[in-house]
Amino acid sequence: MKKIKLAVPTNNPGGMGATRSGHFGQADVFTIIDFENGAVAEVSTVGNVEHGTGGCMVPVNHLKDHDVDVIVVSGMGMRPMKGFNEVGIKVFYADQEAFQDVQDVVDGFLQNKLPEMQAQNACGGGSDCHH
């Protein structure tokens, strides 16, 4: 693993001990973890942005502007998932109950326990999606 910048949608104030936000687009902040050679090199936070014009692509492009390579979510709709793929950000899945905070996500990612999200895992946009 070379340099990787991973984003986790989190509740305020963000950071390694922060709880995860259930929905990436409504997260208070994104905790950004920079990995170098398989180890955490830096942890920072980036505030989320209002969807407004552009809808789900606004936070997608916001993370792209911050050079994010990977995002780990507990659920996501098809449109933002396609958007992340279009801008070159890989989307990984981590169950909200099993990986409750950023440290849990980092550990799971480093141990290759988090699967890359596939189209069949995307939410349909209804209220039946638990993310």
Buried (B, 14 or more C-beta within 10 A) or exposed (E): EEEBBBBBBBBEEBBBEBBBBBBBBEBBBBBBBBBEEEEBEEBBBBEBBEEEEBEBBBBBBBBBEEEBBBBBBBBBBBBBBBBBBEBEBBBBBBEBEEBBBBBBBBEBBBEEBBEEBEEEBBBEEEEEBEB
